[in-house]
Amino acid sequence: MLTLTPIGTARTPFGEKALAPRQASAAKDVTGTIELLPEYEHALADLAGFDRIWVLYWFHLNEGAWRSKVLPPRSAERRGVFATRSPHRPNPIGLSCVRLDAVEGTVLHVRDLDLVDGTPVLDLKPYIPYADAFPDAKDGWLGAADPIAAYDVRWTDEAEAQATWLREAHGVDLAPRVEQTLALGPQPHPYRRIRKDGDALRLALKEWRIGFRAEGQVITVVSVTSGYRHSQLFAEPPDPALLPHREFVARFG
């Protein structure tokens, strides 16, 4: 029998799974903290001298059984889960390499953080370049040493105003996740929740809908809309959780 006990908790800007980046490299400069339990303060001695650390954690929001094959964002076909970084694993353990800015008591200040807020942290290890970096290693089905997305994501003035209002009025920051997802391409894909919408395309991002068009290697976001129906938003008694959506519809229609 194995027993895992969290040593601390990650505090990040991402309150929902749908808003968290898929991996640390897609979370460049995102800041947060890892707060360890008091009994681990002395275990942090000497860690501040490292630029990067490995964080092992538990995908605590995963539900249901694990999947032997999954559909990664960069693949048109299902792959064995052990050949991917999917969170749907027999043991839902995640691994991220983050930059370490400072250690204050039992609080680690880090960046490039891709974890959901409240994620249980299981272990920390220093990143050691000569032991952990193998730039010439084969990358399997990915087929490219550095598979950087080639699509340029832009926003119309109207869509940018809608996204800005949501961020400033209700702390709902859709832009980073929209850009990360659409940068992978505009093709309809179940994993990215992209669907055709008449002559256009639509991305479902949690309860929000992002309308966009694609021309060559440029993707232009043209609208942000609520995923709720009018009857749901304005039913009596009003649902407090839908306040951002009601105010958004009242402002933008």
C-alpha positions in Angstrom: 0.0 0.0 0.0 1.3 3.4 -0.9 0.4 6.6 0.9 1.0 10.1 -0.5 0.8 13.1 1.8 0.9 16.7 0.3 3.7 18.9 1.5 1.9 22.1 0.5 -0.4 23.9 -1.8 0.1 25.9 -5.0 -1.5 29.4 -5.2 -2.0 30.6 -8.7 -4.2 32.9 -10.8 -6.1 30.0 -12.3 -9.3 29.2 -10.4 -10.6 26.7 -13.0 -9.1 23.9 -15.0 -10.3 25.5 -18.3 -8.2 28.6 -17.6 -4.9 26.9 -16.7 -2.2 26.5 -19.4 -1.5 23.0 -20.6 2.1 23.1 -19.5 4.7 25.3 -17.9 6.2 26.5 -21.2 2.8 28.0 -22.1 2.6 29.9 -18.8 5.7 32.1 -19.3 6.0 34.7 -16.6 2.8 33.6 -14.8 3.6 34.2 -11.1 2.4 32.4 -8.1 3.5 30.7 -4.9 3.9 27.3 -3.4 3.1 27.3 0.3 4.6 24.4 2.2 3.5 23.2 5.6 5.5 24.5 8.6 7.3 21.2 9.2 9.1 21.5 5.9 10.9 24.8 6.4 14.3 23.2 7.1 13.9 20.9 4.1 14.0 24.1 1.9 17.6 24.9 3.0 19.9 25.6 0.0 17.0 25.4 -2.6 17.2 29.2 -3.2 20.4 28.8 -5.2 18.7 27.0 -8.1 17.1 28.9 -11.0 14.5 26.2 -11.7 12.8 23.5 -9.7 10.6 20.4 -10.6 7.2 20.5 -8.9 5.4 17.1 -8.5 1.7 17.5 -7.7 -1.7 15.8 -7.7 -4.4 16.5 -10.4 -7.0 16.9 -7.7 -9.8 18.1 -10.0 -9.7 15.0 -12.2 -12.9 12.9 -12.0 -13.7 9.5 -13.3 -11.5 6.6 -14.5 -8.2 7.1 -16.3 -8.0 6.7 -20.0 -5.5 4.4 -21.8 -5.7 6.5 -25.0 -6.2 10.3 -25.2 -6.4 12.9 -27.9 -3.6 15.5 -27.3 -4.0 19.0 -28.7 -1.1 18.5 -31.2 -2.4 15.2 -32.5 -5.2 14.2 -35.0 -5.4 10.7 -33.5 -5.5 9.2 -30.0 -2.2 8.3 -28.3 -1.3 6.1 -25.5 -1.6 8.1 -22.3 2.0 7.3 -21.3 3.1 9.0 -24.6 1.4 12.2 -23.5 1.2 14.6 -20.7 -2.5 14.2 -20.2 -3.8 14.5 -16.6 -6.0 11.5 -17.1 -3.5 8.9 -15.8 -3.7 5.8 -13.6 -2.1 7.9 -10.9 -2.9 11.6 -11.5 0.5 12.9 -10.8 1.7 16.1 -12.6 5.2 17.4 -13.2 6.2 21.0 -14.0 9.5 22.8 -14.3 9.1 26.3 -12.9 11.4 29.2 -12.3 12.2 29.9 -8.7 12.3 33.6 -7.8 12.7 33.5 -4.0 12.2 31.4 -0.9 10.6 33.2 2.1 10.2 30.9 5.1 8.0 28.1 3.7 6.7 30.1 0.8 8.3 29.7 -2.7 7.8 32.5 -5.2 7.8 31.0 -8.6 6.9 31.8 -12.2 5.9 29.9 -15.4 3.3 28.3 -13.2 0.6 26.2 -15.0 -1.2 24.7 -11.9 -4.8 25.3 -10.9 -5.1 27.2 -7.7 -5.2 24.9 -4.7 -3.3 22.1 -6.3 -1.8 19.8 -3.7 2.0 19.7 -4.0 3.7 16.3 -3.4 7.4 17.0 -3.8 10.1 19.5 -5.0 13.4 18.7 -6.7 16.0 21.0 -8.1 16.4 21.3 -11.9 20.0 20.4 -12.8 20.9 21.3 -16.4 23.6 18.8 -17.0 21.4 16.0 -15.7 17.9 17.1 -16.8 18.4 18.7 -20.2 18.8 16.5 -23.3 18.2 18.8 -26.3 19.0 16.0 -28.9 16.5 13.5 -27.5 13.9 12.1 -29.9 10.4 13.5 -29.4 8.3 10.5 -30.6 5.1 11.2 -32.4 5.4 15.0 -32.0 8.0 14.9 -34.8 9.7 18.2 -34.1 12.4 19.3 -31.7 10.5 22.4 -30.8 6.9 22.3 -32.0 6.1 26.0 -31.8 2.6 26.9 -33.1 2.7 28.8 -36.3 -0.6 30.7 -36.0 -0.7 34.4 -35.2 -3.7 35.2 -33.0 -5.2 38.7 -33.1 -8.2 40.4 -31.7 -10.7 42.8 -33.2 -11.3 46.0 -31.2 -14.7 44.8 -30.2 -13.5 41.4 -29.0 -10.6 42.9 -27.1 -13.0 45.4 -25.4 -15.2 42.5 -24.3 -12.3 40.5 -23.0 -10.8 43.5 -21.2 -14.2 44.3 -19.5 -14.5 40.8 -18.3 -11.0 40.8 -16.8 -11.3 44.3 -15.2 -14.9 44.0 -14.0 -15.0 40.3 -12.8 -11.4 39.0 -12.9 -12.2 36.6 -15.8 -9.1 36.6 -17.9 -9.9 34.7 -21.1 -7.2 36.1 -23.4 -4.2 33.9 -22.4 -6.0 30.6 -22.7 -7.8 31.7 -25.9 -4.5 32.6 -27.5 -2.7 29.5 -26.3 -5.5 27.3 -27.7 -6.0 29.0 -31.0 -2.3 29.3 -31.6 -2.4 25.5 -32.1 -4.6 25.9 -35.1 -8.3 26.6 -36.1 -9.3 23.1 -37.0 -12.3 21.7 -35.2 -10.9 19.5 -32.5 -12.8 17.8 -29.5 -9.9 18.4 -27.1 -9.8 22.1 -27.8 -13.6 22.4 -28.1 -13.6 24.1 -31.5 -16.7 23.7 -33.6 -18.1 25.2 -36.8 -20.6 27.9 -36.2 -22.3 28.6 -39.6 -19.6 30.1 -41.8 -17.4 30.9 -38.9 -15.7 29.0 -36.0 -16.3 29.0 -32.3 -14.2 28.0 -29.3 -15.9 27.0 -26.1 -13.9 28.1 -23.1 -15.7 26.9 -20.0 -19.0 28.8 -20.1 -17.9 31.4 -22.6 -17.9 31.2 -26.4 -15.2 32.8 -28.6 -16.0 33.5 -32.2 -13.1 33.7 -34.6 -12.1 33.4 -38.3 -9.0 32.0 -39.9 -7.2 33.3 -42.9 -3.9 31.6 -43.8 -1.7 31.6 -40.7 -3.7 34.4 -39.0 -6.6 33.7 -36.6 -8.7 36.7 -35.6 -10.9 36.7 -32.6 -14.1 38.6 -33.5 -16.4 38.1 -30.5 -16.9 36.9 -26.9 -20.4 35.7 -25.9 -22.0 34.0 -23.0 -22.6 30.3 -23.3 -25.8 30.6 -21.3 -29.3 31.1 -22.8 -31.3 34.2 -22.0 -33.8 32.2 -20.1 -31.1 30.8 -17.9 -29.5 34.1 -17.2 -32.6 36.0 -16.3 -34.6 33.2 -14.5 -36.1 34.0 -11.1 -34.7 33.8 -8.6 -31.4 35.0 -10.2 -28.4 32.8 -9.8 -25.6 34.8 -8.1 -23.0 32.7 -10.0 -24.3 34.0 -13.3 -23.8 37.7 -12.4 -20.8 38.2 -14.7 -22.8 36.8 -17.6 -25.9 38.9 -16.9 -23.8 42.1 -16.7 -21.9 41.1 -19.8 -25.1 40.6 -21.8 -26.6 43.8 -20.5 -23.4 45.7 -21.6 -22.6 44.0 -24.9 -25.9 42.4 -25.9 
